[in-house]
Amino acid sequence: MSPSSSRGLFITLEGIDGAGKSSQFDAVVDALRGLGREVVATREPGGTPLGERLRELLLREPMSTSTEALLVFAARQEHVLRVIEPALLLGHDVVCDRFTDATLAYQGAGKGIPRDRLEALAHWVHPGLQPDLTLLLDVPAEVASKRLQAQGREPDRFERESTEFFSRVRQQYLELAREQPGRWCVVDASQDPQSVRLQLMDHIKKHL
Ligand code: TMP
C-alpha cells in the first residue's frame, strides 16, 4: 500500500472521567464514517495488544506516579508507531479517545509530575506529532462525579480520585485549550448529549 498524497486528520477527545466522552466518541466516529471518510477509532491507554495489557495494569494495579507516567508513554510509543502514524500516512483519519494532553492533565496537574518532564517524554515518543483537533468535553468535577456514581459500577484506580483531583485535571485541560485555541474546541458537556453531539460535529466539519 502506498501512502496517500494527503495525511488523514488526527482528532482526539479529552475530558475528565464522567464527562460523557465514551458515548460521544462513538457518535463522532459514526458521523465521520457517514461522511465517507476512512476512520481508525482507537484509544489510550491502549490501541495495540501490548497497550491494552498496559491499560489493564494502569487501571487496576497500585504503582508509583512516575511508573504510571512511564507506562502511559510506553503504551503510547507502541500506539504511535504501529497504529496512529501508519493510518495517518495512508490518509485515514484517526479518532483517539485521549492522547498526551491527558498525561499533562492527569499525571501533570492531577498527580504533580512537572510538565517539562512529561513534555520531554512526549518529544521522545512522538516528535512532531500532535492532534489536528482536540475536542474537550468540559464539565465541573462535581457533575462528573455524580455521573460516575450513577453508573453504579466498581470505579477503577483513576475514577477513585477525589473531586479536588478532577478539578485540577479540568483546569489543566482548560489551560491547554487557552494556550492553543486553534487546535482545541471546548464543549460544555453538562448539556444534554444530543446538543453536545451536534456541537462536536460542527467543530469537526470546520476542520474537514
Ligand atoms: P478512559 O476511561 O477515558 O478510557 O481513560 C482511562 C483512564 O486513564 C482515565 O481515568 C484517564 C487515565 N489516563 C491518564 O491518567 N493519563 C493518560 O495519559 C491517559 C491516556 C489516560
py3Dmol code that shows the C-alpha trace and the ligand (Angstrom):
import py3Dmol

protein = """\
ATOM      1  CA  MET A   1       0.000   0.000   0.000  1.00  0.00           C
ATOM      2  CA  SER A   2       1.430   3.362  -0.924  1.00  0.00           C
ATOM      3  CA  PRO A   3       0.903   6.343   1.371  1.00  0.00           C
ATOM      4  CA  SER A   4      -1.932   8.615   0.287  1.00  0.00           C
ATOM      5  CA  SER A   5      -0.908  12.029  -1.010  1.00  0.00           C
ATOM      6  CA  SER A   6      -2.652  13.769   1.886  1.00  0.00           C
ATOM      7  CA  ARG A   7      -2.366  12.851   5.533  1.00  0.00           C
ATOM      8  CA  GLY A   8      -5.512  11.992   7.468  1.00  0.00           C
ATOM      9  CA  LEU A   9      -6.843  14.107  10.300  1.00  0.00           C
ATOM     10  CA  PHE A  10      -5.748  13.290  13.833  1.00  0.00           C
ATOM     11  CA  ILE A  11      -8.653  14.059  16.179  1.00  0.00           C
ATOM     12  CA  THR A  12      -8.567  13.482  19.936  1.00  0.00           C
ATOM     13  CA  LEU A  13     -11.278  13.588  22.588  1.00  0.00           C
ATOM     14  CA  GLU A  14     -10.452  14.638  26.114  1.00  0.00           C
ATOM     15  CA  GLY A  15     -12.273  15.282  29.363  1.00  0.00           C
ATOM     16  CA  ILE A  16     -12.344  14.225  32.981  1.00  0.00           C
ATOM     17  CA  ASP A  17     -13.821  10.849  33.924  1.00  0.00           C
ATOM     18  CA  GLY A  18     -17.613  11.152  33.889  1.00  0.00           C
ATOM     19  CA  ALA A  19     -17.703  13.868  31.176  1.00  0.00           C
ATOM     20  CA  GLY A  20     -19.605  11.515  28.833  1.00  0.00           C
ATOM     21  CA  LYS A  21     -16.695  11.044  26.444  1.00  0.00           C
ATOM     22  CA  SER A  22     -17.276   7.382  25.532  1.00  0.00           C
ATOM     23  CA  SER A  23     -20.750   7.770  24.000  1.00  0.00           C
ATOM     24  CA  GLN A  24     -19.705  10.963  22.173  1.00  0.00           C
ATOM     25  CA  PHE A  25     -16.643   9.168  20.846  1.00  0.00           C
ATOM     26  CA  ASP A  26     -18.824   6.579  19.089  1.00  0.00           C
ATOM     27  CA  ALA A  27     -21.050   9.314  17.662  1.00  0.00           C
ATOM     28  CA  VAL A  28     -18.060  11.242  16.272  1.00  0.00           C
ATOM     29  CA  VAL A  29     -16.620   8.117  14.630  1.00  0.00           C
ATOM     30  CA  ASP A  30     -20.002   7.146  13.110  1.00  0.00           C
ATOM     31  CA  ALA A  31     -20.576  10.669  11.810  1.00  0.00           C
ATOM     32  CA  LEU A  32     -17.159  10.834  10.121  1.00  0.00           C
ATOM     33  CA  ARG A  33     -17.719   7.426   8.525  1.00  0.00           C
ATOM     34  CA  GLY A  34     -21.140   8.639   7.440  1.00  0.00           C
ATOM     35  CA  LEU A  35     -19.343  11.431   5.568  1.00  0.00           C
ATOM     36  CA  GLY A  36     -17.472   8.733   3.632  1.00  0.00           C
ATOM     37  CA  ARG A  37     -14.152   9.064   5.477  1.00  0.00           C
ATOM     38  CA  GLU A  38     -11.875   6.155   6.405  1.00  0.00           C
ATOM     39  CA  VAL A  39     -11.608   6.289  10.196  1.00  0.00           C
ATOM     40  CA  VAL A  40      -9.397   4.420  12.627  1.00  0.00           C
ATOM     41  CA  ALA A  41     -11.078   4.555  16.037  1.00  0.00           C
ATOM     42  CA  THR A  42      -8.702   3.949  18.884  1.00  0.00           C
ATOM     43  CA  ARG A  43      -7.954   4.830  22.493  1.00  0.00           C
ATOM     44  CA  GLU A  44      -5.320   5.493  25.108  1.00  0.00           C
ATOM     45  CA  PRO A  45      -4.042   3.925  27.165  1.00  0.00           C
ATOM     46  CA  GLY A  46      -4.476   1.029  24.738  1.00  0.00           C
ATOM     47  CA  GLY A  47      -4.922   0.761  20.993  1.00  0.00           C
ATOM     48  CA  THR A  48      -2.466  -2.129  20.481  1.00  0.00           C
ATOM     49  CA  PRO A  49      -2.326  -5.608  22.082  1.00  0.00           C
ATOM     50  CA  LEU A  50       0.557  -4.516  24.341  1.00  0.00           C
ATOM     51  CA  GLY A  51      -1.093  -1.149  25.023  1.00  0.00           C
ATOM     52  CA  GLU A  52      -4.312  -2.862  26.135  1.00  0.00           C
ATOM     53  CA  ARG A  53      -2.352  -5.051  28.566  1.00  0.00           C
ATOM     54  CA  LEU A  54      -0.625  -1.961  29.952  1.00  0.00           C
ATOM     55  CA  ARG A  55      -4.051  -0.304  30.237  1.00  0.00           C
ATOM     56  CA  GLU A  56      -5.266  -3.128  32.487  1.00  0.00           C
ATOM     57  CA  LEU A  57      -2.243  -2.623  34.750  1.00  0.00           C
ATOM     58  CA  LEU A  58      -2.677   1.157  34.781  1.00  0.00           C
ATOM     59  CA  LEU A  59      -6.356   0.950  35.722  1.00  0.00           C
ATOM     60  CA  ARG A  60      -6.012  -1.790  38.373  1.00  0.00           C
ATOM     61  CA  GLU A  61      -2.505  -2.199  39.756  1.00  0.00           C
ATOM     62  CA  PRO A  62      -1.129   0.047  42.528  1.00  0.00           C
ATOM     63  CA  MET A  63       2.052   1.813  41.305  1.00  0.00           C
ATOM     64  CA  SER A  64       4.077   4.962  41.833  1.00  0.00           C
ATOM     65  CA  THR A  65       3.174   8.090  39.895  1.00  0.00           C
ATOM     66  CA  SER A  66       6.364   8.008  37.852  1.00  0.00           C
ATOM     67  CA  THR A  67       5.827   4.336  36.937  1.00  0.00           C
ATOM     68  CA  GLU A  68       2.330   5.323  35.833  1.00  0.00           C
ATOM     69  CA  ALA A  69       3.614   8.119  33.592  1.00  0.00           C
ATOM     70  CA  LEU A  70       6.289   5.891  32.051  1.00  0.00           C
ATOM     71  CA  LEU A  71       3.785   3.095  31.353  1.00  0.00           C
ATOM     72  CA  VAL A  72       1.407   5.575  29.720  1.00  0.00           C
ATOM     73  CA  PHE A  73       4.217   6.660  27.400  1.00  0.00           C
ATOM     74  CA  ALA A  74       5.335   3.065  26.766  1.00  0.00           C
ATOM     75  CA  ALA A  75       1.809   2.216  25.610  1.00  0.00           C
ATOM     76  CA  ARG A  76       1.745   5.428  23.565  1.00  0.00           C
ATOM     77  CA  GLN A  77       5.009   4.582  21.805  1.00  0.00           C
ATOM     78  CA  GLU A  78       3.540   1.307  20.512  1.00  0.00           C
ATOM     79  CA  HIS A  79       0.330   3.060  19.546  1.00  0.00           C
ATOM     80  CA  VAL A  80       2.032   5.866  17.606  1.00  0.00           C
ATOM     81  CA  LEU A  81       4.416   3.546  15.740  1.00  0.00           C
ATOM     82  CA  ARG A  82       2.001   0.724  14.938  1.00  0.00           C
ATOM     83  CA  VAL A  83      -1.384   2.419  14.590  1.00  0.00           C
ATOM     84  CA  ILE A  84      -1.533   6.207  14.540  1.00  0.00           C
ATOM     85  CA  GLU A  85       1.320   7.184  12.201  1.00  0.00           C
ATOM     86  CA  PRO A  86       0.708   4.390   9.666  1.00  0.00           C
ATOM     87  CA  ALA A  87      -3.003   5.252   9.465  1.00  0.00           C
ATOM     88  CA  LEU A  88      -2.374   8.993   9.024  1.00  0.00           C
ATOM     89  CA  LEU A  89       0.198   8.257   6.316  1.00  0.00           C
ATOM     90  CA  LEU A  90      -2.383   6.190   4.440  1.00  0.00           C
ATOM     91  CA  GLY A  91      -4.680   9.210   4.509  1.00  0.00           C
ATOM     92  CA  HIS A  92      -7.056   7.727   7.099  1.00  0.00           C
ATOM     93  CA  ASP A  93      -8.455   9.835   9.913  1.00  0.00           C
ATOM     94  CA  VAL A  94      -7.517   8.731  13.416  1.00  0.00           C
ATOM     95  CA  VAL A  95     -10.003   9.441  16.185  1.00  0.00           C
ATOM     96  CA  CYS A  96      -8.352   8.757  19.500  1.00  0.00           C
ATOM     97  CA  ASP A  97     -10.030   8.656  22.906  1.00  0.00           C
ATOM     98  CA  ARG A  98      -7.338  10.595  24.856  1.00  0.00           C
ATOM     99  CA  PHE A  99      -3.694  11.305  23.969  1.00  0.00           C
ATOM    100  CA  THR A 100      -0.763  13.203  25.516  1.00  0.00           C
ATOM    101  CA  ASP A 101      -2.960  16.064  26.769  1.00  0.00           C
ATOM    102  CA  ALA A 102      -4.456  13.513  29.183  1.00  0.00           C
ATOM    103  CA  THR A 103      -0.974  12.866  30.571  1.00  0.00           C
ATOM    104  CA  LEU A 104      -0.333  16.587  31.091  1.00  0.00           C
ATOM    105  CA  ALA A 105      -3.704  16.855  32.836  1.00  0.00           C
ATOM    106  CA  TYR A 106      -3.767  13.628  34.913  1.00  0.00           C
ATOM    107  CA  GLN A 107      -0.117  12.829  35.662  1.00  0.00           C
ATOM    108  CA  GLY A 108       0.896  16.504  35.491  1.00  0.00           C
ATOM    109  CA  ALA A 109      -1.707  18.710  37.154  1.00  0.00           C
ATOM    110  CA  GLY A 110      -3.513  15.812  38.857  1.00  0.00           C
ATOM    111  CA  LYS A 111      -0.538  13.968  40.302  1.00  0.00           C
ATOM    112  CA  GLY A 112       2.170  16.609  40.330  1.00  0.00           C
ATOM    113  CA  ILE A 113       4.737  15.476  37.748  1.00  0.00           C
ATOM    114  CA  PRO A 114       6.431  18.607  36.334  1.00  0.00           C
ATOM    115  CA  ARG A 115       5.129  19.497  32.901  1.00  0.00           C
ATOM    116  CA  ASP A 116       8.584  19.843  31.330  1.00  0.00           C
ATOM    117  CA  ARG A 117       9.398  16.244  32.307  1.00  0.00           C
ATOM    118  CA  LEU A 118       6.236  14.975  30.602  1.00  0.00           C
ATOM    119  CA  GLU A 119       6.863  17.160  27.561  1.00  0.00           C
ATOM    120  CA  ALA A 120      10.385  15.714  27.251  1.00  0.00           C
ATOM    121  CA  LEU A 121       8.871  12.213  27.167  1.00  0.00           C
ATOM    122  CA  ALA A 122       6.294  13.344  24.611  1.00  0.00           C
ATOM    123  CA  HIS A 123       9.070  14.754  22.442  1.00  0.00           C
ATOM    124  CA  TRP A 124      10.909  11.422  22.643  1.00  0.00           C
ATOM    125  CA  VAL A 125       7.844   9.269  21.903  1.00  0.00           C
ATOM    126  CA  HIS A 126       6.132  11.318  19.189  1.00  0.00           C
ATOM    127  CA  PRO A 127       8.363  14.144  17.907  1.00  0.00           C
ATOM    128  CA  GLY A 128       6.398  16.404  15.598  1.00  0.00           C
ATOM    129  CA  LEU A 129       3.079  14.605  16.107  1.00  0.00           C
ATOM    130  CA  GLN A 130       0.202  16.419  17.714  1.00  0.00           C
ATOM    131  CA  PRO A 131      -3.546  16.274  17.145  1.00  0.00           C
ATOM    132  CA  ASP A 132      -5.022  18.489  14.420  1.00  0.00           C
ATOM    133  CA  LEU A 133      -8.145  18.907  16.510  1.00  0.00           C
ATOM    134  CA  THR A 134      -8.801  18.212  20.188  1.00  0.00           C
ATOM    135  CA  LEU A 135     -12.379  18.169  21.430  1.00  0.00           C
ATOM    136  CA  LEU A 136     -12.654  18.863  25.145  1.00  0.00           C
ATOM    137  CA  LEU A 137     -15.830  17.709  26.861  1.00  0.00           C
ATOM    138  CA  ASP A 138     -15.810  20.146  29.724  1.00  0.00           C
ATOM    139  CA  VAL A 139     -17.819  19.519  32.855  1.00  0.00           C
ATOM    140  CA  PRO A 140     -17.401  20.537  36.519  1.00  0.00           C
ATOM    141  CA  ALA A 141     -15.815  17.808  38.640  1.00  0.00           C
ATOM    142  CA  GLU A 142     -18.890  17.618  40.888  1.00  0.00           C
ATOM    143  CA  VAL A 143     -21.184  16.888  37.920  1.00  0.00           C
ATOM    144  CA  ALA A 144     -18.793  14.248  36.575  1.00  0.00           C
ATOM    145  CA  SER A 145     -18.540  12.584  39.964  1.00  0.00           C
ATOM    146  CA  LYS A 146     -22.360  12.288  40.243  1.00  0.00           C
ATOM    147  CA  ARG A 147     -22.487  10.741  36.756  1.00  0.00           C
ATOM    148  CA  LEU A 148     -19.844   8.182  37.688  1.00  0.00           C
ATOM    149  CA  GLN A 149     -21.717   7.260  40.874  1.00  0.00           C
ATOM    150  CA  ALA A 150     -24.945   6.864  38.905  1.00  0.00           C
ATOM    151  CA  GLN A 151     -23.244   4.246  36.712  1.00  0.00           C
ATOM    152  CA  GLY A 152     -23.085   2.064  39.832  1.00  0.00           C
ATOM    153  CA  ARG A 153     -20.041   0.006  38.794  1.00  0.00           C
ATOM    154  CA  GLU A 154     -16.751  -0.602  40.569  1.00  0.00           C
ATOM    155  CA  PRO A 155     -14.542   2.502  39.969  1.00  0.00           C
ATOM    156  CA  ASP A 156     -11.036   1.977  38.553  1.00  0.00           C
ATOM    157  CA  ARG A 157      -7.848   3.413  40.077  1.00  0.00           C
ATOM    158  CA  PHE A 158      -8.342   6.821  38.382  1.00  0.00           C
ATOM    159  CA  GLU A 159     -12.080   7.088  38.973  1.00  0.00           C
ATOM    160  CA  ARG A 160     -11.433   6.682  42.710  1.00  0.00           C
ATOM    161  CA  GLU A 161      -9.530  10.012  42.811  1.00  0.00           C
ATOM    162  CA  SER A 162     -11.051  12.966  44.705  1.00  0.00           C
ATOM    163  CA  THR A 163     -13.169  15.811  43.331  1.00  0.00           C
ATOM    164  CA  GLU A 164     -10.187  18.138  44.022  1.00  0.00           C
ATOM    165  CA  PHE A 165      -8.015  15.930  41.817  1.00  0.00           C
ATOM    166  CA  PHE A 166     -10.522  16.120  38.962  1.00  0.00           C
ATOM    167  CA  SER A 167     -10.846  19.887  39.401  1.00  0.00           C
ATOM    168  CA  ARG A 168      -7.082  20.223  38.885  1.00  0.00           C
ATOM    169  CA  VAL A 169      -7.258  17.948  35.834  1.00  0.00           C
ATOM    170  CA  ARG A 170     -10.118  20.004  34.411  1.00  0.00           C
ATOM    171  CA  GLN A 171      -8.305  23.308  34.986  1.00  0.00           C
ATOM    172  CA  GLN A 172      -5.235  21.952  33.206  1.00  0.00           C
ATOM    173  CA  TYR A 173      -7.336  20.933  30.202  1.00  0.00           C
ATOM    174  CA  LEU A 174      -8.862  24.415  30.069  1.00  0.00           C
ATOM    175  CA  GLU A 175      -5.403  25.984  30.334  1.00  0.00           C
ATOM    176  CA  LEU A 176      -4.112  23.826  27.458  1.00  0.00           C
ATOM    177  CA  ALA A 177      -7.137  24.886  25.404  1.00  0.00           C
ATOM    178  CA  ARG A 178      -6.358  28.558  26.101  1.00  0.00           C
ATOM    179  CA  GLU A 179      -2.726  28.061  25.060  1.00  0.00           C
ATOM    180  CA  GLN A 180      -3.633  26.577  21.650  1.00  0.00           C
ATOM    181  CA  PRO A 181      -7.087  27.864  20.677  1.00  0.00           C
ATOM    182  CA  GLY A 182      -6.579  26.822  17.046  1.00  0.00           C
ATOM    183  CA  ARG A 183      -6.315  23.166  17.990  1.00  0.00           C
ATOM    184  CA  TRP A 184      -8.833  22.918  20.834  1.00  0.00           C
ATOM    185  CA  CYS A 185     -12.620  23.138  20.866  1.00  0.00           C
ATOM    186  CA  VAL A 186     -14.226  23.270  24.278  1.00  0.00           C
ATOM    187  CA  VAL A 187     -17.797  21.981  24.515  1.00  0.00           C
ATOM    188  CA  ASP A 188     -19.958  22.327  27.606  1.00  0.00           C
ATOM    189  CA  ALA A 189     -20.645  18.660  28.367  1.00  0.00           C
ATOM    190  CA  SER A 190     -23.126  19.344  31.149  1.00  0.00           C
ATOM    191  CA  GLN A 191     -25.719  19.919  28.388  1.00  0.00           C
ATOM    192  CA  ASP A 192     -27.863  17.072  27.046  1.00  0.00           C
ATOM    193  CA  PRO A 193     -25.917  14.509  24.963  1.00  0.00           C
ATOM    194  CA  GLN A 194     -27.697  15.380  21.701  1.00  0.00           C
ATOM    195  CA  SER A 195     -26.691  19.073  21.800  1.00  0.00           C
ATOM    196  CA  VAL A 196     -23.160  18.117  22.799  1.00  0.00           C
ATOM    197  CA  ARG A 197     -23.006  15.792  19.791  1.00  0.00           C
ATOM    198  CA  LEU A 198     -24.242  18.489  17.401  1.00  0.00           C
ATOM    199  CA  GLN A 199     -21.654  20.981  18.649  1.00  0.00           C
ATOM    200  CA  LEU A 200     -18.869  18.427  18.304  1.00  0.00           C
ATOM    201  CA  MET A 201     -19.910  17.731  14.720  1.00  0.00           C
ATOM    202  CA  ASP A 202     -19.960  21.472  13.934  1.00  0.00           C
ATOM    203  CA  HIS A 203     -16.388  21.806  15.148  1.00  0.00           C
ATOM    204  CA  ILE A 204     -15.269  18.743  13.194  1.00  0.00           C
ATOM    205  CA  LYS A 205     -16.885  19.881   9.944  1.00  0.00           C
ATOM    206  CA  LYS A 206     -14.994  23.185  10.201  1.00  0.00           C
ATOM    207  CA  HIS A 207     -11.736  21.193  10.229  1.00  0.00           C
ATOM    208  CA  LEU A 208     -12.510  18.925   7.251  1.00  0.00           C
TER     209      LEU A 208
END
"""
ligand_1 = """\
21
TMP
P -10.805 6.269 29.803
O -11.638 5.816 30.955
O -11.180 7.605 29.284
O -10.644 5.230 28.747
O -9.318 6.514 30.381
C -8.763 5.653 31.300
C -8.105 6.419 32.393
O -6.743 6.641 32.071
C -8.726 7.767 32.705
O -9.079 7.778 34.064
C -7.611 8.757 32.466
C -6.367 7.927 32.531
N -5.262 8.410 31.720
C -4.203 9.045 32.320
O -4.192 9.189 33.538
N -3.176 9.503 31.555
C -3.145 9.346 30.208
O -2.199 9.776 29.550
C -4.268 8.681 29.573
C -4.258 8.489 28.101
C -5.297 8.237 30.359
"""
view = py3Dmol.view(width=600, height=400)
view.addModel(protein, "pdb")
view.setStyle({"model": 0}, {"cartoon": {"style": "trace"}})
view.addModel(ligand_1, "xyz")
view.setStyle({"model": 1}, {"stick": {}})
view.zoomTo()
view.show()
